[in-house]
Amino acid sequence: MQVELHGKTLDILLTRAAEAALARRVSPLVVEMELLFSCLLRKRVLFDGPADGAVAVNARLAVRFRPVMTRRCSVAIGGAQPPVEGFPLENPRPYVPNWLRLDYCRGQWVGEFGYAD
């Protein structure tokens, strides 16, 4: 399945477990692909967050891409997450991932996204 985000095609890959979990949902699952710009780049996938800016893939799935940044560099592992704020990109298209992979394992959503085909 595919959706267009910021003028770029995003391929969405679902495991069978993810397909089954989506079919059981009453409300759409909102999946956010967060790309953090700081002293290092960090990618993470968040689930059931705010729907503003999300693009509907179908009746049970919506996705959004959110670039964020921190005010200070923090590379501590296992520590508190630094506060983030939106990082407005004049042209987000080059930063939108090529693919998003979703799974549902042991009652939890799991996801990853990437840029290489």
Buried (B, 14 or more C-beta within 10 A) or exposed (E): EEBEBBEBEBBBEBBEBBEEBBEEEEEBBBBBBBBBBBEEEBEEBBEEEEEEEBBEBEEBBBBBBBBBBBEEEEEEEEEEEBEBEEBEBEEBEEBBBEBBBBBBEEEEBBBBBEEEE
